[in-house]
Amino acid sequence: MISSSFSADEVRAAAETHRELPPEYQSAVIDSFLSKVDREIEARVDSRMAGYGHGRRWPDRPRSPAFFVIATLVAGIPLSAIAAAAGAHPAGFWGLLVVWIGIVVIDLAYIGRFRYSDHR
């Protein structure tokens, strides 16, 4: 956890100063306070991002092709219905064949990529 460099007293002091100054100086107080807040936020983001390393946004997790394959099979159900029955001239068997050949090719390409990366 990152500790804040702001204290409640600091915020109260900025608010008090804002109320006590004439209107032409109030915007300077606000700008100064917002500048401090901006630097604080940037420091927090930088420290969190440093924990991820260069070029990585998320920690590595083991990947399995099973979820991808199941998702494409589930997506194949409505695609099959559309290919077989939708429109004025449904594609029928040949439409189903094209849809499922496409799904199999996509799944095999994904599984092949997954297996290739394991051997590196």
Wavefront OBJ file of the C-alpha trace (Angstrom):
o trace
v 0.000 0.000 0.000
v 1.274 3.446 -0.891
v 1.081 6.080 1.807
v -0.260 9.464 0.832
v 1.894 12.559 1.134
v -1.279 14.591 1.775
v -2.580 15.143 5.246
v -5.984 16.368 6.308
v -4.285 19.484 7.680
v -2.804 20.246 4.275
v -6.204 20.038 2.595
v -7.790 22.190 5.300
v -5.002 24.765 4.969
v -5.554 25.018 1.215
v -9.288 25.485 1.750
v -8.718 28.152 4.420
v -6.223 29.994 2.217
v -8.695 29.858 -0.657
v -11.415 31.467 1.478
v -9.165 34.182 2.908
v -7.601 35.408 -0.339
v -9.185 37.866 -2.743
v -10.807 36.304 -5.843
v -7.855 37.108 -8.143
v -5.552 34.880 -6.021
v -8.005 32.045 -5.369
v -7.377 30.412 -8.740
v -3.633 30.315 -7.984
v -4.302 28.443 -4.735
v -6.553 25.980 -6.560
v -3.993 25.482 -9.338
v -1.231 24.864 -6.805
v -3.313 22.325 -4.885
v -4.391 20.508 -8.052
v -0.788 20.396 -9.195
v 0.156 18.632 -5.945
v -2.730 16.192 -6.372
v -1.636 15.523 -9.955
v 1.950 14.776 -8.855
v 0.656 12.451 -6.134
v -1.489 10.523 -8.597
v 1.379 10.243 -11.084
v 3.696 8.932 -8.367
v 1.157 6.286 -7.366
v 0.542 5.175 -10.940
v 4.282 5.041 -11.647
v 4.951 2.931 -8.575
v 2.172 0.498 -9.479
v 3.289 0.241 -13.082
v 6.872 -0.393 -12.010
v 5.644 -3.578 -10.361
v 4.515 -4.964 -13.714
v 7.880 -4.631 -15.459
v 8.582 -3.454 -18.981
v 6.075 -4.376 -21.640
v 3.898 -6.477 -19.337
v 0.538 -5.283 -18.148
v -0.643 -8.349 -16.283
v 1.151 -11.135 -14.450
v 1.706 -14.250 -16.529
v -0.967 -16.880 -16.131
v -0.886 -20.381 -17.541
v -2.939 -20.498 -20.707
v -5.043 -23.379 -21.851
v -6.580 -23.718 -25.303
v -9.626 -25.479 -23.822
v -11.535 -22.257 -23.089
v -10.915 -20.905 -26.589
v -12.036 -24.159 -28.228
v -15.191 -24.333 -26.100
v -15.974 -20.680 -26.867
v -15.685 -21.259 -30.621
v -17.896 -24.333 -30.371
v -20.519 -22.340 -28.474
v -20.271 -19.590 -31.098
v -20.775 -22.258 -33.765
v -24.315 -22.984 -32.579
v -25.892 -19.663 -33.620
v -23.653 -19.531 -36.703
v -24.996 -22.946 -37.704
v -28.569 -21.757 -37.277
v -27.882 -18.658 -39.350
v -26.135 -20.619 -42.102
v -28.760 -23.350 -42.241
v -31.997 -21.393 -42.018
v -31.583 -17.621 -42.264
v -32.422 -15.472 -45.234
v -34.462 -15.998 -48.371
v -32.003 -18.600 -49.675
v -30.559 -20.563 -46.743
v -27.186 -22.163 -47.363
v -28.217 -25.504 -45.875
v -25.642 -28.278 -45.691
v -22.922 -26.389 -47.562
v -23.297 -23.386 -45.281
v -22.976 -25.620 -42.229
v -19.920 -27.270 -43.736
v -18.209 -23.908 -44.351
v -18.984 -22.680 -40.810
v -17.680 -25.801 -39.081
v -14.595 -26.123 -41.296
v -13.799 -22.508 -40.403
v -14.243 -23.228 -36.692
v -12.014 -26.313 -36.864
v -9.300 -24.422 -38.770
v -9.358 -21.562 -36.239
v -9.195 -24.010 -33.313
v -6.340 -25.990 -34.830
v -4.388 -22.816 -35.564
v -4.853 -21.651 -31.980
v -3.875 -25.023 -30.511
v -0.842 -25.158 -32.816
v 0.285 -21.742 -31.647
v -0.178 -22.792 -28.026
v 1.874 -25.967 -28.485
v 4.613 -24.137 -30.408
v 5.078 -21.629 -27.571
v 5.435 -24.481 -25.024
v 8.467 -25.899 -26.859
v 10.464 -22.657 -26.770
l 1 2 3 4 5 6 7 8 9 10 11 12 13 14 15 16 17 18 19 20 21 22 23 24 25 26 27 28 29 30 31 32 33 34 35 36 37 38 39 40 41 42 43 44 45 46 47 48 49 50 51 52 53 54 55 56 57 58 59 60 61 62 63 64 65 66 67 68 69 70 71 72 73 74 75 76 77 78 79 80 81 82 83 84 85 86 87 88 89 90 91 92 93 94 95 96 97 98 99 100 101 102 103 104 105 106 107 108 109 110 111 112 113 114 115 116 117 118 119 120
